[in-house]
Amino acid sequence: KHLDSADIKECTRGFLSRYKLVRRNQRQVIEMNSFKEVHGVLPVLQTPFDSNDEIDKPILVREVNWVLDQGADGVTSGMVTEILKLSPSERMHMHEIVSETSNARGAITVLSAGSESVKQSLVYTRHAQEYKADAVMINPPLTTSLTDSDLYRYYGSILDATEIPVIIQDASGYVGRPLSLELQVKLLDQYGTRVYFKPEAVPIGQRLSIFMEATSGRARVFEGSGGGALIDTFQRGLVGTMPGADLTWVLVALWKALTEGDWKRVDQIAGPLANLISLEYSLDAYLAIEKYLLVKQGIFTNALVREPVGYRMDAQTKVNVDRLFTVLQERVNKK
């Protein structure tokens, strides 16, 4: 059949349309393959502030590099990064600093993208994707009580509109209601290897075993209690832990001992670590003690927490923290 110019133009348009579709799919595959497998010790960073209550960029860069120098597999941001006290522009600026510093070291980067709306969470998620993060961690909205159907739409809307892997954070300590196991199984069934999980509802260990059984061991889970539940949950199936940045070297040593099955060393480290974590009974307590220890180790120049705060260390707490810190140095052989 003889093709006239109109036929040729129509064929060309069809080819270009199919070509663009194939190229878009290829880009999506490339983008998915470009994300590192998220695993290991991923400390949650503290946000340093200067005397003007602004993010102290040089200190933040120092913190990221120090954490990685201690042997961490990467870094992440979360509640103890004071994300709830940062403006959206501050939060994204902080994430840019973290991503650029971590990526330059070839480390894993996870950025917190949860918020009170799908729209804002998408802003954070797309921003993290633009700055080459390997995953985002998303907590449920904190100011409203949602059904499983509502939460599935919340997470699904973000997953459907982006390519970056998502860590589903339970955050029940802040929300007051844990994510149901049924919801998490449904998200895993639908999105497969795009999703990881960070359960925080107690009893963490027993719930994790039920979750792993329900998913035939497919779920990839992070411990997120500062290391307090690490011993129990590691034996039930973990791919990593997200402790505070201040004790990175302790958690790196503990994770190594666990993966090597060195239970004598595990028990040497776990005792004083658990005693120290027991002092951090609230978000503000975590902030105060972790920043205090970062100052003690010469990483931060101050322990400023953005106001208002509901907890301040007293003299006896500092004595206890200092004593346990010294014990951990001895147990880990940290000079």
DRENKE-96746 format. One record per residue: x, y, z of N, C-alpha, C in turn. Coordinates in nm, 2 decimals, m for minus. Atoms other than C-alpha are relative to their C-alpha. Layout:
- X;Y;Z;X;Y;Z;X;Y;Z
...
This chain:
- 0.08;m0.12;0.00;0.00;0.00;0.00;0.09;0.12;0.00
- m0.08;m0.12;0.01;0.13;0.34;m0.10;m0.04;0.09;0.12
- 0.02;m0.09;m0.11;0.17;0.57;0.20;0.02;0.15;m0.04
- m0.02;m0.14;0.03;0.10;0.94;0.16;0.06;0.07;0.12
- m0.07;m0.07;m0.11;0.25;1.21;0.38;m0.08;0.00;0.13
- 0.09;0.00;m0.12;m0.05;1.20;0.62;0.02;m0.13;0.07
- m0.02;0.14;m0.06;0.00;0.82;0.67;0.14;0.00;0.07
- m0.13;0.01;m0.06;0.37;0.87;0.73;0.01;0.08;0.13
- 0.00;m0.08;m0.13;0.31;1.15;0.99;m0.07;m0.08;0.11
- 0.07;0.08;m0.11;0.06;0.92;1.17;0.08;m0.11;0.05
- m0.09;0.11;m0.05;0.30;0.63;1.18;0.11;0.06;0.08
- m0.10;m0.06;m0.08;0.57;0.86;1.30;m0.04;0.04;0.14
- 0.06;m0.04;m0.14;0.35;1.00;1.58;m0.02;m0.12;0.08
- 0.02;0.13;m0.08;0.26;0.64;1.68;0.13;m0.05;0.05
- m0.13;0.05;m0.04;0.63;0.54;1.69;0.05;0.08;0.11
- m0.05;m0.09;m0.10;0.73;0.84;1.89;m0.07;m0.02;0.13
- 0.08;0.02;m0.12;0.45;0.78;2.13;0.04;m0.12;0.07
- m0.05;0.13;m0.06;0.55;0.42;2.19;0.14;0.01;0.05
- m0.14;m0.02;m0.04;0.92;0.52;2.20;0.00;0.07;0.14
- m0.01;m0.08;m0.12;0.85;0.78;2.47;m0.05;m0.09;0.12
- 0.05;0.09;m0.10;0.65;0.52;2.67;0.10;m0.10;0.04
- m0.11;0.09;m0.03;0.93;0.27;2.65;0.11;0.06;0.07
- m0.11;m0.08;m0.07;1.19;0.53;2.75;m0.04;0.03;0.14
- 0.04;m0.04;m0.13;0.98;0.64;3.04;0.00;m0.13;0.09
- m0.01;0.13;m0.08;0.95;0.27;3.16;0.14;m0.03;0.03
- m0.14;0.03;m0.02;1.32;0.23;3.11;0.06;0.08;0.11
- m0.05;m0.10;m0.10;1.39;0.54;3.32;m0.05;m0.05;0.13
- 0.06;0.04;m0.13;1.16;0.41;3.59;0.08;m0.13;0.05
- m0.08;0.12;m0.04;1.35;0.07;3.59;0.14;0.04;0.05
- m0.13;m0.05;m0.04;1.68;0.25;3.60;0.00;0.07;0.13
- 0.01;m0.07;m0.13;1.56;0.47;3.88;m0.01;m0.10;0.12
- 0.02;0.10;m0.10;1.44;0.17;4.08;0.13;m0.07;0.03
- m0.13;0.08;m0.02;1.77;m0.01;4.02;0.11;0.09;0.06
- m0.11;m0.09;m0.05;1.97;0.30;4.13;m0.01;0.01;0.15
- 0.02;m0.01;m0.14;1.83;0.28;4.48;0.08;m0.11;0.07
- m0.08;0.10;m0.07;2.07;0.10;4.72;m0.10;m0.08;0.08
- 0.08;0.08;m0.09;1.93;m0.19;4.92;0.03;0.06;0.14
- 0.00;m0.07;m0.13;1.85;m0.04;5.26;0.02;m0.11;0.11
- m0.03;0.10;m0.09;2.01;m0.24;5.54;0.10;0.05;0.10
- m0.11;m0.03;m0.09;2.24;m0.24;5.84;m0.03;0.11;0.11
- 0.01;m0.10;m0.11;2.30;0.03;6.10;m0.01;0.14;m0.07
- 0.04;m0.13;0.06;2.13;0.36;5.99;m0.04;0.10;0.11
- 0.03;m0.09;m0.11;2.16;0.61;6.28;m0.09;0.12;m0.05
- 0.09;m0.11;0.02;1.89;0.88;6.30;0.08;0.13;0.05
- m0.08;m0.12;m0.04;2.07;1.22;6.30;m0.07;0.09;0.09
- 0.04;m0.11;m0.08;2.03;1.50;6.55;0.02;0.13;m0.09
- m0.02;m0.13;0.07;1.98;1.85;6.41;0.07;0.10;0.09
- m0.07;m0.10;m0.08;2.24;2.10;6.54;m0.05;0.14;m0.04
- 0.04;m0.14;0.02;2.13;2.46;6.59;0.11;0.09;0.05
- m0.10;m0.10;m0.05;2.35;2.76;6.63;m0.07;0.10;0.10
- 0.06;m0.09;m0.10;2.29;3.05;6.87;m0.11;0.08;m0.05
- 0.12;m0.07;0.05;2.04;3.21;6.64;m0.11;m0.10;m0.04
- 0.10;0.10;0.02;1.83;2.89;6.63;m0.01;m0.04;m0.15
- 0.00;0.04;0.14;1.93;2.82;6.27;0.08;m0.14;m0.01
- m0.07;0.12;0.02;2.05;2.48;6.14;0.15;0.03;m0.03
- m0.15;m0.02;0.01;2.43;2.47;6.18;0.05;m0.10;m0.11
- m0.04;0.09;0.11;2.54;2.33;5.84;0.13;m0.07;0.02
- m0.13;0.07;m0.02;2.91;2.27;5.92;m0.01;m0.11;0.10
- 0.01;0.10;m0.10;2.82;2.08;6.23;m0.08;m0.12;m0.05
- 0.08;0.11;0.05;2.55;1.88;6.05;0.09;m0.09;m0.10
- m0.09;0.08;0.09;2.81;1.78;5.78;0.10;m0.08;0.08
- m0.09;0.07;m0.09;3.05;1.69;6.06;m0.07;m0.12;0.06
- 0.07;0.11;m0.06;2.79;1.47;6.22;m0.02;m0.11;m0.09
- 0.02;0.11;0.10;2.71;1.28;5.90;0.13;m0.07;m0.02
- m0.13;0.06;0.03;3.08;1.22;5.83;0.05;m0.08;0.12
- m0.04;0.07;m0.12;3.14;1.12;6.19;m0.07;m0.14;0.02
- 0.09;0.12;m0.01;2.85;0.87;6.19;0.06;m0.11;m0.10
- m0.04;0.09;0.10;2.98;0.71;5.87;0.14;m0.05;0.04
- m0.13;0.04;m0.04;3.34;0.71;6.01;m0.01;m0.11;0.11
- 0.01;0.10;m0.11;3.21;0.49;6.30;m0.04;m0.13;m0.06
- 0.04;0.13;0.06;3.11;0.22;6.05;m0.14;m0.02;m0.03
- 0.15;0.02;0.03;2.74;0.29;6.00;m0.01;m0.02;m0.15
- 0.02;0.02;0.14;2.60;0.18;5.67;m0.06;0.12;m0.07
- 0.06;m0.12;0.06;2.42;0.51;5.62;m0.06;0.08;0.11
- 0.06;m0.09;m0.10;2.21;0.78;5.79;m0.14;0.02;m0.04
- 0.14;m0.03;0.03;1.85;0.87;5.82;m0.04;0.12;0.09
- 0.06;m0.10;m0.08;1.63;1.15;5.96;m0.13;m0.06;0.05
- 0.13;0.05;m0.06;1.33;1.10;6.19;m0.04;0.09;0.11
- 0.05;m0.08;m0.11;1.16;1.22;6.50;0.10;0.07;0.08
- m0.11;m0.06;m0.08;1.48;1.28;6.69;0.08;0.10;m0.08
- m0.07;m0.11;0.08;1.60;1.50;6.41;m0.08;0.13;0.01
- 0.09;m0.12;m0.03;1.33;1.74;6.54;m0.07;0.04;m0.13
- 0.07;m0.04;0.12;1.15;1.73;6.20;m0.14;0.07;0.03
- 0.12;m0.06;m0.04;0.83;1.83;6.38;0.01;0.15;0.04
- m0.02;m0.14;m0.04;0.99;2.15;6.49;0.07;0.08;m0.12
- m0.06;m0.07;0.11;1.14;2.24;6.15;m0.11;0.04;m0.10
- 0.09;m0.04;0.10;0.96;2.44;5.89;0.02;m0.09;m0.13
- m0.03;0.08;0.12;0.91;2.27;5.55;0.12;0.03;m0.08
- m0.12;m0.05;0.07;1.18;2.48;5.39;0.13;m0.05;0.08
- m0.11;0.04;m0.08;1.42;2.40;5.69;0.02;m0.15;m0.02
- m0.01;0.15;0.01;1.34;2.03;5.67;0.06;m0.04;m0.14
- m0.06;0.03;0.13;1.42;2.02;5.30;0.14;0.04;m0.02
- m0.14;m0.05;0.00;1.73;2.23;5.34;0.09;m0.10;0.08
- m0.08;0.10;m0.08;1.85;1.99;5.61;0.02;m0.13;m0.08
- m0.01;0.12;0.07;1.78;1.69;5.39;0.09;0.02;m0.12
- m0.10;m0.02;0.11;1.98;1.84;5.10;0.14;m0.01;0.05
- m0.13;0.01;m0.06;2.28;1.88;5.33;0.03;m0.15;0.03
- m0.02;0.14;m0.04;2.24;1.52;5.46;0.03;m0.08;m0.13
- m0.01;0.08;0.12;2.19;1.37;5.11;0.13;0.03;m0.07
- m0.12;m0.04;0.07;2.48;1.56;4.95;0.12;m0.06;0.07
- m0.12;0.05;m0.07;2.72;1.46;5.23;0.00;m0.15;0.00
- 0.00;0.14;m0.01;2.61;1.10;5.26;0.02;m0.06;m0.14
- m0.02;0.06;0.14;2.59;1.04;4.88;0.15;0.01;m0.04
- m0.14;m0.02;0.03;2.95;1.18;4.85;0.08;m0.11;0.06
- m0.07;0.11;m0.07;3.05;0.89;5.08;m0.04;m0.13;m0.05
- 0.05;0.13;0.05;2.86;0.63;4.89;m0.09;m0.08;0.10
- 0.08;0.07;m0.10;2.64;0.56;5.19;m0.15;0.00;m0.03
- 0.14;0.00;0.01;2.28;0.48;5.23;m0.07;0.12;0.06
- 0.07;m0.12;m0.05;2.05;0.78;5.27;m0.15;m0.03;0.01
- 0.14;0.01;m0.02;1.70;0.76;5.42;m0.05;0.13;0.06
- 0.05;m0.12;m0.05;1.49;1.07;5.47;m0.14;m0.01;0.04
- 0.13;0.01;m0.05;1.18;1.12;5.67;m0.10;0.09;m0.09
- 0.09;m0.07;0.09;0.88;1.22;5.45;m0.14;0.00;0.05
- 0.13;0.00;m0.05;0.58;1.18;5.67;m0.05;0.14;0.04
- 0.06;m0.13;m0.03;0.34;1.47;5.73;m0.15;m0.02;0.03
- 0.14;0.01;m0.03;m0.02;1.55;5.80;m0.09;m0.01;m0.12
- 0.08;0.01;0.12;m0.13;1.53;5.44;0.07;m0.07;m0.11
- m0.06;0.06;0.12;m0.07;1.33;5.12;0.08;0.10;m0.08
- m0.07;m0.10;0.08;0.02;1.65;4.94;0.13;0.04;0.06
- m0.12;m0.04;m0.05;0.29;1.76;5.18;0.10;m0.12;0.00
- m0.09;0.12;0.00;0.43;1.40;5.21;0.06;m0.02;m0.14
- m0.04;0.02;0.14;0.45;1.39;4.83;0.11;0.10;m0.03
- m0.10;m0.10;0.02;0.65;1.72;4.84;0.13;m0.05;0.06
- m0.12;0.05;m0.06;0.90;1.57;5.08;0.06;m0.13;m0.07
- m0.04;0.13;0.07;0.91;1.23;4.90;0.07;0.03;m0.13
- m0.06;m0.04;0.13;0.98;1.39;4.56;0.13;0.07;0.02
- m0.13;m0.08;m0.03;1.24;1.62;4.71;0.11;m0.10;0.03
- m0.09;0.10;m0.03;1.41;1.32;4.86;0.05;m0.08;m0.12
- m0.03;0.07;0.12;1.40;1.14;4.53;0.09;0.08;m0.09
- m0.08;m0.09;0.08;1.54;1.44;4.35;0.15;0.01;0.05
- m0.14;m0.01;m0.06;1.84;1.45;4.59;0.06;m0.14;0.03
- m0.06;0.13;0.00;1.91;1.08;4.54;0.01;m0.08;0.13
- 0.01;0.08;m0.12;1.80;0.94;4.87;m0.03;m0.14;m0.05
- 0.03;0.14;0.03;1.77;0.56;4.87;m0.14;m0.05;0.05
- 0.14;0.03;m0.05;1.44;0.55;5.06;m0.05;0.12;0.08
- 0.06;m0.10;m0.09;1.20;0.77;5.25;m0.07;m0.08;0.11
- 0.07;0.06;m0.11;1.06;0.68;5.59;m0.13;0.09;0.03
- 0.13;m0.08;m0.01;0.69;0.78;5.63;m0.08;m0.05;0.12
- 0.09;0.03;m0.11;0.50;0.79;5.95;m0.15;0.04;m0.03
- 0.13;m0.04;0.02;0.12;0.81;5.96;m0.03;0.15;0.05
- 0.03;m0.13;m0.06;m0.04;1.15;6.02;m0.02;m0.01;0.15
- m0.01;0.00;m0.15;m0.01;1.24;6.39;m0.13;0.06;0.07
- 0.10;m0.08;m0.06;m0.31;1.47;6.44;m0.14;m0.06;m0.02
- 0.13;0.05;0.02;m0.60;1.25;6.33;0.01;m0.16;0.01
- 0.01;0.14;m0.01;m0.72;0.89;6.38;m0.05;m0.05;m0.13
- 0.04;0.05;0.13;m0.74;0.70;6.06;m0.03;m0.15;0.00
- 0.03;0.15;0.02;m0.89;0.36;5.96;0.10;m0.06;m0.09
- m0.10;0.07;0.09;m0.69;0.10;5.78;m0.02;0.04;m0.14
- 0.03;m0.04;0.14;m0.86;0.20;5.46;0.06;0.14;m0.03
- m0.06;m0.13;0.02;m0.76;0.56;5.51;0.15;0.00;m0.01
- m0.15;0.01;0.00;m0.40;0.47;5.59;0.05;m0.07;m0.12
- m0.04;0.06;0.12;m0.38;0.24;5.29;0.00;0.10;m0.11
- 0.01;m0.11;0.10;m0.49;0.53;5.07;0.11;0.10;0.01
- m0.11;m0.10;m0.03;m0.24;0.76;5.24;0.13;m0.06;m0.06
- m0.13;0.05;0.05;0.06;0.53;5.18;m0.01;m0.04;m0.15
- 0.01;0.04;0.14;m0.07;0.40;4.84;0.01;0.12;m0.09
- m0.01;m0.12;0.08;m0.11;0.76;4.71;0.14;0.04;m0.02
- m0.14;m0.04;0.01;0.25;0.83;4.79;0.08;m0.10;m0.09
- m0.07;0.10;0.08;0.38;0.50;4.65;m0.03;0.00;m0.14
- 0.04;0.00;0.14;0.18;0.53;4.33;0.05;0.12;m0.07
- m0.04;m0.12;0.07;0.30;0.88;4.26;0.15;0.01;m0.01
- m0.15;m0.01;0.00;0.68;0.81;4.31;0.06;m0.13;m0.03
- m0.07;0.13;0.03;0.94;0.55;4.25;0.09;m0.04;0.12
- m0.10;0.03;m0.11;1.16;0.57;4.57;m0.06;m0.10;0.10
- 0.05;0.10;m0.10;1.13;0.28;4.82;m0.05;0.08;0.13
- 0.06;m0.06;m0.12;0.93;0.36;5.14;0.01;m0.09;0.12
- 0.00;0.08;m0.13;0.99;0.25;5.50;m0.13;0.05;0.07
- 0.12;m0.03;m0.07;0.65;0.23;5.67;0.03;0.00;0.15
- m0.03;m0.02;m0.14;0.70;0.37;6.02;m0.13;m0.01;0.08
- 0.11;0.01;m0.08;0.46;0.26;6.28;m0.03;0.12;0.09
- 0.01;m0.13;m0.08;0.52;0.56;6.51;m0.11;0.00;0.10
- 0.11;0.01;m0.09;0.26;0.43;6.76;0.02;0.08;0.13
- m0.03;m0.07;m0.12;0.44;0.60;7.04;m0.04;0.15;m0.01
- 0.04;m0.14;0.03;0.34;0.94;6.88;m0.15;0.00;m0.04
- 0.14;0.00;0.05;0.01;0.84;6.71;m0.09;m0.05;0.11
- 0.08;0.06;m0.10;m0.11;0.63;7.00;m0.08;m0.12;m0.04
- 0.07;0.12;0.05;m0.25;0.36;6.78;0.10;m0.07;m0.10
- m0.09;0.06;0.09;m0.03;0.10;6.61;m0.06;m0.03;m0.14
- 0.04;0.04;0.13;m0.05;0.02;6.24;m0.04;m0.15;0.01
- 0.04;0.14;m0.01;m0.24;m0.31;6.21;0.09;m0.09;m0.09
- m0.08;0.10;0.07;m0.06;m0.62;6.09;m0.07;m0.02;m0.14
- 0.07;0.02;0.13;m0.33;m0.66;5.82;0.03;0.11;m0.10
- m0.03;m0.12;0.09;m0.26;m0.31;5.68;0.14;m0.02;m0.06
- m0.14;0.01;0.05;0.12;m0.38;5.66;0.01;m0.12;m0.09
- m0.01;0.11;0.09;0.07;m0.72;5.50;m0.06;0.04;m0.14
- 0.06;m0.05;0.12;m0.16;m0.56;5.24;0.09;0.09;m0.08
- m0.10;m0.09;0.07;0.10;m0.29;5.16;0.11;m0.09;m0.06
- m0.11;0.08;0.05;0.37;m0.56;5.12;m0.05;m0.08;m0.12
- 0.06;0.07;0.11;0.14;m0.77;4.90;m0.01;0.08;m0.13
- 0.02;m0.09;0.11;0.07;m0.47;4.68;0.13;0.06;m0.06
- m0.12;m0.08;0.05;0.41;m0.30;4.66;0.13;m0.08;0.01
- m0.11;0.08;0.00;0.65;m0.58;4.73;0.13;0.06;0.05
- m0.13;m0.05;m0.04;1.02;m0.48;4.74;0.01;0.15;0.01
- 0.00;m0.15;m0.02;0.93;m0.11;4.74;m0.02;0.04;0.14
- 0.03;m0.04;m0.14;0.83;m0.12;5.10;0.09;m0.08;0.10
- m0.06;0.06;m0.12;1.02;m0.18;5.42;m0.09;0.04;0.12
- 0.09;m0.03;m0.12;0.88;m0.16;5.78;0.09;0.03;0.12
- m0.07;m0.04;m0.13;0.98;0.00;6.11;m0.11;m0.01;0.11
- 0.11;0.01;m0.10;0.74;m0.14;6.37;0.05;0.05;0.14
- m0.03;m0.05;m0.13;0.73;0.03;6.71;m0.10;m0.03;0.11
- 0.10;0.04;m0.10;0.42;m0.11;6.88;0.05;m0.11;0.08
- m0.04;0.11;m0.10;0.48;m0.32;7.19;m0.12;m0.10;0.01
- m0.14;0.05;m0.01;0.54;m0.60;7.24;0.06;m0.02;m0.14
- m0.06;m0.01;0.14;0.77;m0.54;6.94;0.04;m0.14;m0.05
- m0.05;0.13;0.05;0.93;m0.88;6.93;m0.11;m0.10;m0.03
- 0.11;0.10;0.03;0.61;m1.09;6.95;m0.08;0.04;m0.12
- 0.07;m0.05;0.12;0.43;m0.87;6.69;0.09;m0.02;m0.12
- m0.08;0.02;0.11;0.73;m0.90;6.47;0.00;m0.14;m0.05
- 0.01;0.14;0.03;0.72;m1.28;6.48;m0.13;m0.03;m0.07
- 0.13;0.02;0.06;0.35;m1.27;6.39;0.00;0.06;m0.14
- m0.01;m0.06;0.13;0.42;m1.03;6.10;0.09;m0.08;m0.10
- m0.09;0.08;0.08;0.71;m1.24;5.97;m0.07;m0.13;m0.05
- 0.07;0.12;0.03;0.49;m1.55;5.98;m0.11;0.03;m0.10
- 0.10;m0.04;0.09;0.21;m1.37;5.80;0.05;0.03;m0.14
- m0.06;m0.04;0.13;0.44;m1.26;5.52;0.10;m0.11;m0.05
- m0.09;0.11;0.03;0.63;m1.59;5.50;0.15;0.05;m0.01
- m0.14;m0.05;m0.01;0.95;m1.40;5.59;0.04;0.10;m0.10
- m0.03;m0.09;0.11;0.92;m1.16;5.30;0.03;0.14;0.05
- m0.01;m0.14;m0.05;0.90;m0.84;5.51;0.14;0.03;0.04
- m0.14;m0.05;m0.04;1.22;m0.64;5.55;m0.03;0.11;0.11
- 0.04;m0.08;m0.12;1.21;m0.48;5.90;0.12;0.06;0.06
- m0.10;m0.07;m0.08;1.41;m0.23;6.09;m0.04;0.01;0.15
- 0.02;m0.03;m0.14;1.44;m0.20;6.47;0.02;0.15;0.02
- m0.01;m0.14;m0.01;1.38;0.15;6.58;m0.02;0.05;0.14
- 0.02;m0.04;m0.14;1.39;0.17;6.96;0.13;0.05;0.06
- m0.13;m0.04;m0.04;1.74;0.31;6.98;0.10;m0.12;0.04
- m0.07;0.12;m0.04;1.87;m0.05;7.02;m0.05;m0.07;0.11
- 0.06;0.06;m0.12;1.66;m0.13;7.32;m0.07;m0.13;m0.03
- 0.07;0.12;0.03;1.47;m0.40;7.14;0.08;m0.08;m0.10
- m0.08;0.06;0.10;1.75;m0.51;6.91;0.03;m0.14;0.02
- m0.04;0.14;m0.03;1.85;m0.83;7.08;m0.12;m0.09;m0.03
- 0.12;0.08;0.02;1.50;m0.97;7.08;m0.04;m0.01;m0.14
- 0.05;m0.01;0.13;1.40;m0.85;6.74;0.10;m0.06;m0.11
- m0.09;0.05;0.10;1.72;m0.95;6.56;m0.02;m0.15;m0.02
- 0.02;0.15;0.00;1.65;m1.32;6.65;m0.13;m0.04;m0.08
- 0.13;0.03;0.06;1.30;m1.29;6.49;0.01;0.05;m0.15
- m0.01;m0.03;0.14;1.42;m1.14;6.16;0.01;0.15;m0.03
- m0.02;m0.14;0.03;1.57;m0.79;6.08;0.09;0.02;m0.11
- m0.10;m0.04;0.10;1.75;m0.62;5.80;0.09;0.11;0.05
- m0.08;m0.11;m0.05;1.88;m0.33;6.01;m0.06;0.06;0.13
- 0.04;m0.08;m0.12;1.85;m0.09;6.30;0.02;0.14;m0.02
- m0.01;m0.14;0.02;1.79;0.28;6.33;0.01;0.06;0.14
- m0.02;m0.06;m0.13;1.95;0.40;6.66;0.02;0.15;0.00
- m0.04;m0.14;0.00;2.04;0.75;6.77;0.15;0.01;m0.05
- m0.13;m0.02;0.06;2.35;0.90;6.61;0.11;0.00;0.11
- m0.10;m0.02;m0.11;2.53;0.96;6.95;0.07;m0.13;0.03
- m0.06;0.13;m0.04;2.60;0.59;7.01;0.02;m0.09;m0.12
- m0.02;0.08;0.13;2.67;0.48;6.65;0.10;m0.11;0.02
- m0.11;0.10;m0.01;2.99;0.30;6.74;m0.04;m0.11;0.09
- 0.05;0.11;m0.08;2.81;0.10;7.01;m0.09;m0.09;m0.08
- 0.09;0.08;0.08;2.54;m0.01;6.77;0.06;m0.08;m0.11
- m0.08;0.07;0.10;2.79;m0.09;6.50;0.06;m0.13;0.06
- m0.06;0.12;m0.06;2.97;m0.32;6.74;m0.10;m0.10;0.04
- 0.10;0.10;m0.04;2.65;m0.48;6.87;m0.06;m0.07;m0.12
- 0.05;0.06;0.12;2.52;m0.54;6.52;0.09;m0.10;m0.06
- m0.11;0.09;0.05;2.85;m0.70;6.42;0.00;m0.13;0.09
- 0.00;0.12;m0.09;2.84;m0.93;6.73;m0.12;m0.08;m0.03
- 0.12;0.08;0.03;2.48;m1.03;6.65;0.01;m0.08;m0.13
- m0.01;0.07;0.13;2.55;m1.11;6.28;0.11;m0.11;0.01
- m0.11;0.10;m0.01;2.86;m1.31;6.39;m0.04;m0.11;0.10
- 0.04;0.10;m0.10;2.67;m1.50;6.66;0.08;0.00;0.13
- m0.09;m0.01;m0.12;2.91;m1.37;6.93;m0.09;0.05;0.12
- 0.10;m0.04;m0.10;2.66;m1.38;7.22;0.07;0.05;0.13
- m0.07;m0.05;m0.12;2.92;m1.32;7.49;0.02;0.15;m0.02
- m0.02;m0.14;0.02;3.01;m0.99;7.33;m0.14;0.08;0.00
- 0.13;m0.06;0.00;2.64;m0.91;7.27;m0.05;0.03;0.14
- 0.04;m0.02;m0.14;2.57;m0.95;7.64;0.08;0.10;0.07
- m0.09;m0.10;m0.06;2.87;m0.74;7.73;m0.05;0.14;m0.03
- 0.04;m0.13;0.05;2.73;m0.45;7.53;m0.14;0.04;0.03
- 0.14;m0.02;m0.01;2.36;m0.49;7.56;m0.04;0.05;0.14
- 0.04;m0.04;m0.13;2.34;m0.44;7.94;0.01;0.15;0.03
- m0.01;m0.15;m0.02;2.48;m0.09;7.98;m0.07;0.08;m0.11
- 0.07;m0.07;0.10;2.32;0.01;7.65;m0.15;0.01;0.04
- 0.14;0.00;m0.04;1.98;m0.09;7.78;m0.03;0.09;0.12
- 0.01;m0.09;m0.12;2.04;0.10;8.11;0.00;0.14;m0.05
- m0.01;m0.14;0.05;2.13;0.41;7.91;m0.13;0.04;m0.07
- 0.12;m0.03;0.08;1.83;0.38;7.68;m0.12;0.02;0.10
- 0.11;m0.01;m0.10;1.60;0.34;7.99;m0.02;0.14;0.05
- 0.01;m0.14;m0.05;1.68;0.70;8.08;m0.07;0.09;m0.11
- 0.06;m0.08;0.11;1.54;0.82;7.74;m0.15;m0.05;m0.02
- 0.14;0.05;m0.01;1.17;0.77;7.82;m0.10;0.08;m0.08
- 0.09;m0.08;0.08;1.03;1.04;7.60;0.08;0.06;m0.12
- m0.07;m0.06;0.11;1.12;1.22;7.27;0.09;0.11;0.05
- m0.08;m0.11;m0.05;1.25;1.52;7.46;0.12;m0.05;0.08
- m0.11;0.06;m0.07;1.46;1.29;7.68;0.11;m0.05;m0.10
- m0.09;0.05;0.11;1.61;1.13;7.37;0.08;0.12;m0.05
- m0.06;m0.11;0.06;1.69;1.47;7.23;0.11;0.06;0.10
- m0.10;m0.06;m0.10;1.86;1.60;7.55;0.12;m0.09;0.02
- m0.11;0.09;m0.03;2.07;1.29;7.62;0.09;m0.02;m0.12
- m0.08;0.02;0.12;2.17;1.23;7.26;0.09;0.12;m0.04
- m0.08;m0.12;0.04;2.28;1.59;7.20;0.11;0.02;0.11
- m0.10;m0.01;m0.11;2.46;1.59;7.54;0.12;m0.09;m0.04
- m0.11;0.09;0.03;2.66;1.29;7.43;0.07;0.04;m0.13
- m0.06;m0.05;0.12;2.73;1.44;7.09;0.10;0.11;0.03
- m0.09;m0.10;m0.04;2.88;1.74;7.26;0.12;m0.06;0.08
- m0.10;0.07;m0.08;3.07;1.51;7.50;0.11;m0.06;m0.09
- m0.09;0.07;0.10;3.23;1.34;7.19;0.06;0.10;m0.10
- m0.07;m0.10;0.08;3.33;1.67;7.03;m0.07;0.02;m0.14
- 0.06;m0.02;0.13;3.08;1.65;6.74;m0.09;0.12;m0.01
- 0.08;m0.13;m0.01;2.83;1.92;6.85;0.08;0.10;0.09
- m0.06;m0.11;m0.08;2.94;2.25;7.00;m0.10;0.04;0.11
- 0.10;m0.03;m0.10;2.62;2.28;7.20;m0.11;m0.11;0.00
- 0.11;0.10;m0.01;2.32;2.07;7.31;m0.14;0.07;m0.02
- 0.13;m0.08;0.02;2.05;2.32;7.20;m0.11;m0.09;m0.07
- 0.12;0.06;0.06;1.71;2.17;7.14;m0.10;0.11;m0.02
- 0.09;m0.11;0.03;1.45;2.38;6.97;m0.12;0.00;0.09
- 0.10;m0.02;m0.09;1.20;2.52;7.21;m0.14;m0.01;m0.07
- 0.00;0.03;m0.15;0.96;2.44;7.37;0.05;m0.14;0.02
- m0.04;0.13;m0.04;1.10;2.14;7.55;m0.06;m0.04;0.13
- 0.06;0.05;m0.13;0.95;1.92;7.82;0.09;m0.07;0.09
- m0.09;0.07;m0.09;1.26;1.77;7.96;0.14;0.06;m0.01
- m0.14;m0.05;m0.01;1.60;1.89;8.07;0.08;m0.10;0.10
- m0.08;0.09;m0.09;1.88;1.67;8.22;0.03;0.07;0.13
- m0.05;m0.06;m0.13;1.95;1.73;8.59;0.14;m0.06;0.03
- m0.13;0.04;m0.03;2.28;1.67;8.76;0.02;m0.15;0.01
- m0.01;0.15;m0.02;2.21;1.31;8.86;m0.01;m0.08;m0.13
- 0.01;0.07;0.13;2.10;1.21;8.52;0.13;0.01;m0.08
- m0.13;m0.02;0.07;2.43;1.35;8.38;0.10;m0.10;0.06
- m0.09;0.09;m0.07;2.62;1.14;8.64;m0.03;m0.14;m0.06
- 0.04;0.13;0.05;2.43;0.83;8.53;0.04;m0.02;m0.15
- m0.04;0.01;0.14;2.48;0.90;8.16;0.15;m0.01;m0.02
- m0.15;0.01;0.01;2.85;0.96;8.20;0.05;m0.13;0.04
- m0.05;0.13;m0.05;2.90;0.64;8.40;m0.03;m0.11;m0.10
- 0.03;0.10;0.09;2.72;0.43;8.15;0.07;0.02;m0.13
- m0.07;m0.03;0.12;2.89;0.60;7.86;0.15;m0.06;0.01
- m0.14;0.05;m0.03;3.23;0.51;8.02;0.00;m0.15;m0.01
- 0.01;0.14;0.01;3.12;0.15;8.06;m0.01;m0.05;m0.14
- 0.01;0.04;0.14;3.02;0.13;7.70;0.13;0.02;m0.08
- m0.13;m0.02;0.06;3.36;0.27;7.59;0.09;m0.12;0.04
- m0.09;0.11;m0.04;3.53;0.00;7.79;m0.04;m0.13;m0.06
- 0.05;0.12;0.06;3.30;m0.28;7.66;0.03;m0.01;m0.15
- m0.01;0.00;0.14;3.34;m0.17;7.30;0.15;0.02;m0.04
- m0.14;m0.03;0.02;3.71;m0.09;7.34;0.02;0.13;m0.08
- 0.00;m0.13;0.07;3.64;0.27;7.22;0.09;0.09;0.08
- m0.10;m0.10;m0.07;3.93;0.51;7.30;m0.06;0.14;0.00
